[in-house]
Amino acid sequence: MIGERPATPAWFVAASHLYPGARLRPESVALTTGEILIFAANNLTAGVLSVDANGFRLQVEEYTTPTGAQIPQKIWRLRIDEGQLVVLARI
């Protein structure tokens, strides 16, 4: 979904999708649930950030990239590094 940048907690990803090593830079307030991800080209999608026994977990809802690629819902393991979230692996 393309649209205005939200006022709710959000994370910017300088790519069209997530992958191991991708960095998520905070766009607004701190870590909460009900996150919005902003990909390059202002492509937006919803996600849920949570913490479990293994660390941070991000469930990203299905979305379409600016080039039309359909990205299915995925769950990722993350860690914090210098105020950003870094994708470790898909789970």
NORRA-V374048 format. One record per backbone hydrogen bond with DSSP energy under -1.0 kcal/mol. CO is the residue of the C=O (numbers start at 1). NH is the residue of the N-H. Records with the same first field share a line. If there is no record, write none. Layout:
CO=NH + NH
This chain:
1=44
9=36
10=27
11=38
12=25
13=15
15=40
19=22
22=87
24=85
25=12
35=47
36=11
37=45
38=13
43=39
45=37
46=61
48=59
50=57
52=55
55=52
56=78
57=50
58=76
59=48
60=74
63=71
65=68
69=65
71=63
74=60
75=91
76=58
77=88 + 89
79=86
81=84
84=81
85=24
86=79
87=21
89=77
